[in-house]
Amino acid sequence: MTVKRYDAVVVGGGGAGLRTAIEIARDPSLKVAVVSKVYPTRSHTGAAQGGMNAALGNVVPDDSPEAHAYDTIKGSDFLADQDAVFFMTENAPEIIYELDRWGVPFSRLEDGRIAQRPFGGASFPRTVYAADKTGHVLLHTLFEQALSKDNIDFYNEFFLLDLIHDGERVKGVSIYDIKNGEVLTLQTKAVVLATGGFARIYWFRSTNAIGNTGDGQAVALRNGIPLKDIEFIQFHPTGLAKTGILLSEACRGEGGYLVNRLGERFMKRYAPEKMELAPRDMVSRAIEYEIMEGRGVGEGARAYIYLDLRHLGEEKIRERLPQVRQLAIDFEGVDPVKDLVPIRPTAHYCMGGVHVTDYRTSETPMRGLYAIGECACVSVHGANRLGGNSLIELLVFGKFGGMAVREFVKNSDYAEISEGEAKSGEEFIERLFKREGKENLAQVRAQMGEITWAKMGIFRDEKSLKEAYEDLSELLERWENIPVVDKTRVFNTNLIELLELRNMLELARAVAWGALHRKESRGGHSREDYPDRDDENFLKHSLVYYDNGSLKIEYIPVRITKYQPAERKY
Ligand SMILES: Cc1cc2nc3c(=O)[nH]c(=O)nc-3n(C[C@H](O)[C@H](O)[C@H](O)COP(=O)(O)OP(=O)(O)OC[C@H]3O[C@@H](n4cnc5c(N)ncnc54)[C@H](O)[C@@H]3O)c2cc1C
């Protein structure tokens, strides 16, 4: 049993984790650990294509942080906390210039300034980008910066098992070394959860990396920390039909059309002004309505409509959308330069996450525990996130959260970790290895994917959500009877998938619980039995948490500082 000590432990080596770690490590007297279950540059941030939003005003000088804030709040269906949104949009431009100095190779305008492209729900071209590989270049640049700090230690391919805490403050983490099966305890004053999203609970159809299983959120939930607005899942309109792999919103930003089987640009029926550049929740529903009404190609779960990029021309597609083109060729067998691309909405992003109680610090209800990035809910996205607002969120809150952690650890001490606490991780793993049972991991996971897609997907109602909750509870019981078939400790992916499945099941059930109680339609949460937004009863954040082993729900107010809720029209 090994115990090591760090002033701060950041769990997650994606954009959020790295940006936070860089900021904490600015004080050379502090020792920081970054724990990541995959090698950091394999984190899902690297898959981001389209770009990130900041009101630089490089293309249209009229743009401003205020306009960015308004678009974000309207896009959120008025569920975002407005002070937090302003904090993000006001700090966004400086963050971009900092990245520019750190070496991110942004695409440029003719005069050398950073280029900006139109994105869904935005009043101006505001999204800065590097072709359609923005996340890739961002992640590598952040990793270089983090590597240059002598006081950051990387725990690559280590899996977070649990938090160690005394109910009030965090004392450490228990982590599993995937390479050799050893369990380590890191004693620390502060833990930052930056474990990304969990849209993989939609195993049937998702844009997310296989590892986006919400491990940090599930650990928080099991330890009594609430998850905020967890019912809000974003479905991205343009997933490739066969696989759900993402084709960036940049396709529509650059002028792509959505057409049905009849060749009609159907968005004119749903968002006459913004057309294809309406926010994602609306466009996804519009596609599903077209399919339901028989104007899609094929039927049922495999039906699709088309993305048409042909009129953009080969040169523009090669220059601005090279990855999109390659994905369409490799995974759908069509070339967007000359063919229509079959697409269908796909699970993409989690607006909800670990309850952050103060946007300036990113702290959670547990002292010394912070949450940043997609794993957190600040909330700046409310019920629907605008494209390009996630990357900027993780950078802004990573920076300021990192500053807050730095101050916190300078003024606090380590708490004792008992021998029993230090051993608990290893004992848990041993129990799993000894477990017997007849259930099959892949089958339980596939069933989860069917339930989430069919019963708590783009459209939901009371009956489907109740069923989802019950079905998922049953799967959680069955999880207890899935054995670890592979008994070795070296790179045991069987064990890791088992741990991830438990986390996904727990989160999926929390989504069903939150969704069941929200009797309205808002943003990404669309109830067929309550089709309207209900500000009187539901203009509030939900908090889902465990109390004595069962899920509970509470609500807290939304902070409205400037814009009163209005009907969303595009
Ligand atoms: C295909 C795709 C395209 C996107 N495009 C855009 C875009 O153009 N613009 C935009 O703003 N947003 C985009 N998004 C959303 C955005 O990329 C993500 O929300 C964001 O990158 C999440 O960053 P993160 O650091 O929070 O998490 P991630 O980048 O997912 O990193 C999570 C980290 O946590 C670690 N981790 C997880 N579990 C454990 C565990 N148990 N133990 C140890 N470590 C763990 C992982 O190893 C990883 O390092 C896109 C998302 C997808 C899926």
The ligand as a MOL file (V3000), in Angstrom:
LIG
                    3D

  0  0  0     0  0            999 V3000
M  V30 BEGIN CTAB
M  V30 COUNTS 53 58 0 0 0
M  V30 BEGIN ATOM
M  V30 1 C -16.7030 14.8610 -30.8600 0
M  V30 2 C -16.8380 16.0970 -30.0020 0
M  V30 3 C -16.6320 17.3500 -30.5440 0
M  V30 4 C -16.7450 18.4910 -29.7530 0
M  V30 5 N -16.5340 19.7170 -30.3260 0
M  V30 6 C -16.5870 20.8210 -29.5350 0
M  V30 7 C -16.2780 22.1070 -30.0710 0
M  V30 8 O -15.9640 22.2570 -31.2470 0
M  V30 9 N -16.3520 23.1750 -29.2440 0
M  V30 10 C -16.6880 23.0630 -27.9210 0
M  V30 11 O -16.7080 24.0780 -27.2190 0
M  V30 12 N -16.9620 21.8500 -27.3930 0
M  V30 13 C -16.9070 20.7390 -28.1570 0
M  V30 14 N -17.1890 19.5190 -27.6050 0
M  V30 15 C -17.3700 19.4230 -26.1570 0
M  V30 16 C -16.0170 19.5300 -25.4810 0
M  V30 17 O -15.0280 18.9980 -26.3090 0
M  V30 18 C -15.9890 18.8070 -24.1560 0
M  V30 19 O -17.0750 19.1980 -23.3570 0
M  V30 20 C -14.6960 19.1430 -23.4060 0
M  V30 21 O -13.5760 18.9140 -24.2210 0
M  V30 22 C -14.5810 18.3500 -22.1180 0
M  V30 23 O -13.3200 18.6070 -21.5510 0
M  V30 24 P -12.9460 18.0330 -20.1320 0
M  V30 25 O -11.5410 18.3890 -19.8630 0
M  V30 26 O -13.9870 18.4290 -19.1680 0
M  V30 27 O -13.0810 16.4500 -20.3190 0
M  V30 28 P -12.2520 15.4320 -21.2640 0
M  V30 29 O -11.4900 16.1080 -22.3180 0
M  V30 30 O -13.2310 14.3750 -21.6480 0
M  V30 31 O -11.2040 14.8170 -20.2650 0
M  V30 32 C -11.5900 13.9730 -19.1960 0
M  V30 33 C -10.3460 13.4890 -18.5100 0
M  V30 34 O -10.7030 12.8000 -17.3280 0
M  V30 35 C -9.9720 11.6080 -17.2320 0
M  V30 36 N -10.7690 10.6400 -16.4670 0
M  V30 37 C -12.0700 10.3170 -16.6420 0
M  V30 38 N -12.4230 9.3670 -15.7660 0
M  V30 39 C -11.3320 9.1020 -15.0150 0
M  V30 40 C -11.0520 8.1980 -13.9640 0
M  V30 41 N -11.9630 7.3480 -13.4760 0
M  V30 42 N -9.8050 8.1870 -13.4340 0
M  V30 43 C -8.8560 9.0030 -13.9180 0
M  V30 44 N -9.0630 9.8650 -14.9210 0
M  V30 45 C -10.2860 9.9080 -15.4560 0
M  V30 46 C -9.7330 11.1790 -18.6490 0
M  V30 47 O -8.6010 10.3480 -18.7280 0
M  V30 48 C -9.5050 12.5290 -19.3340 0
M  V30 49 O -8.1660 12.9020 -19.2320 0
M  V30 50 C -17.0800 18.3610 -28.3890 0
M  V30 51 C -17.2770 17.1200 -27.8270 0
M  V30 52 C -17.1840 15.9920 -28.6330 0
M  V30 53 C -17.4480 14.6460 -27.9940 0
M  V30 END ATOM
M  V30 BEGIN BOND
M  V30 1 1 1 2
M  V30 2 1 2 3
M  V30 3 2 2 52
M  V30 4 2 3 4
M  V30 5 1 4 5
M  V30 6 1 4 50
M  V30 7 2 5 6
M  V30 8 1 6 7
M  V30 9 1 6 13
M  V30 10 2 7 8
M  V30 11 1 7 9
M  V30 12 1 9 10
M  V30 13 2 10 11
M  V30 14 1 10 12
M  V30 15 2 12 13
M  V30 16 1 13 14
M  V30 17 1 14 15
M  V30 18 1 14 50
M  V30 19 1 15 16
M  V30 20 1 16 17
M  V30 21 1 16 18
M  V30 22 1 18 19
M  V30 23 1 18 20
M  V30 24 1 20 21
M  V30 25 1 20 22
M  V30 26 1 22 23
M  V30 27 1 23 24
M  V30 28 2 24 25
M  V30 29 1 24 26
M  V30 30 1 24 27
M  V30 31 1 27 28
M  V30 32 2 28 29
M  V30 33 1 28 30
M  V30 34 1 28 31
M  V30 35 1 31 32
M  V30 36 1 32 33
M  V30 37 1 33 34
M  V30 38 1 33 48
M  V30 39 1 34 35
M  V30 40 1 35 36
M  V30 41 1 35 46
M  V30 42 1 36 37
M  V30 43 1 36 45
M  V30 44 2 37 38
M  V30 45 1 38 39
M  V30 46 1 39 40
M  V30 47 2 39 45
M  V30 48 1 40 41
M  V30 49 2 40 42
M  V30 50 1 42 43
M  V30 51 2 43 44
M  V30 52 1 44 45
M  V30 53 1 46 47
M  V30 54 1 46 48
M  V30 55 1 48 49
M  V30 56 2 50 51
M  V30 57 1 51 52
M  V30 58 1 52 53
M  V30 END BOND
M  V30 END CTAB
M  END
